[in-house]
Amino acid sequence: MLISATAVVYPAPLIPLTWAIVPLLGVVMFIIGIIVVALNQPQLSALALPIIIVVVLHNLLGLAGGYVVPKALGLDPTICRTIAIEVGMQNSGLAVALTSFWSRTGRPR
C-alpha cells in the first residue's frame, strides 16, 4: 500500500522499480503465508474464532490505512477513497482465500 501511494506521488522514478519488485514480493509473501499456515494447521484449527476476529480487524485496518496514508501524503479525497476500496478488496480476497482453505481442509482428526 505504501509503495502504491508513494508511486502516485512520485511516479516517474518508481514505476520501473515497482514493476520489477511488487509482483515478486507478492509471490514470496504468498508462499511464506502458505508455509506458515501448513506448518501450524493443527494449532490454527483450534483458534477459529480468534482467526475470524483477526481477519475482520485486518480488513478494517486495511480500509483505514488505505485512506489515511494517501490522505497524509496530501492526495485528493477521491483518490484516497479509491485506494481504500482497492486495499479493502484485496483484504477481502485474502479472507475469502482463507475461508475456502479452511472449509476444504476442515479440522484435524
Order of alpha helices (4+ residues) and beta strands (2+ residues): alpha-alpha-alpha-alpha-alpha
